Amino acid sequence: MDAELIYIPFAGMMLLTLVVWLVMFKRRITAIRTLGLNPTTRADLEKFPAPAVNASNNLQNLFELPVVFYALVLALAQTGHVDSVHVVCAFGFFAFRVAHSTIHCSYNHVMQRFSVYAVASICLWIMVLRFAFTLVTG
């Protein structure tokens, strides 16, 4: 197994963040132009229509658990502990985060969004626990 495969979902998460940022930016600009909004404080952002707010919330969410993912992938690669289970979990995390962002930025069904978020999180926590166990046990 090629340990460098773990960088594919790593880069994918960065690209996902870029895509969500672009969606948020477009929706905010559209709302400002069409609705005449003039945000001056962060609280004004809540006046935006749901699609713009959802994209913004999703972008914020991409700076929560994914930060653990980025650090973990780098730590796994640096210590030489990347294995096939980590790679599969990394791809799982990425795939379910794409699904999460897609749901959040489109029809935003909360329970579906939560379900894919939970699966992505399980993939990540499996990686974290395996890495920690490997470090403790040598």
Secondary structure as the mmCIF struct_conf table of DSSP 4:
data_model
#
loop_
_struct_conf.conf_type_id
_struct_conf.id
_struct_conf.beg_label_comp_id
_struct_conf.beg_label_asym_id
_struct_conf.beg_label_seq_id
_struct_conf.end_label_comp_id
_struct_conf.end_label_asym_id
_struct_conf.end_label_seq_id
HELX_RH_3T_P HELX_RH_3T_P1 ALA A 3 ILE A 6
HELX_RH_AL_P HELX_RH_AL_P1 TYR A 7 LEU A 35
BEND BEND1 THR A 41 THR A 41
HELX_RH_3T_P HELX_RH_3T_P2 ARG A 42 LYS A 47
BEND BEND2 PHE A 48 PHE A 48
HELX_RH_AL_P HELX_RH_AL_P2 ALA A 50 ASN A 61
TURN_TY1_P TURN_TY1_P1 LEU A 62 PHE A 63
BEND BEND3 GLU A 64 GLU A 64
HELX_RH_AL_P HELX_RH_AL_P3 LEU A 65 THR A 79
TURN_TY1_P TURN_TY1_P2 GLY A 80 GLY A 80
HELX_RH_AL_P HELX_RH_AL_P4 SER A 84 CYS A 105
TURN_TY1_P TURN_TY1_P3 SER A 106 TYR A 107
HELX_RH_AL_P HELX_RH_AL_P5 VAL A 110 THR A 137
#
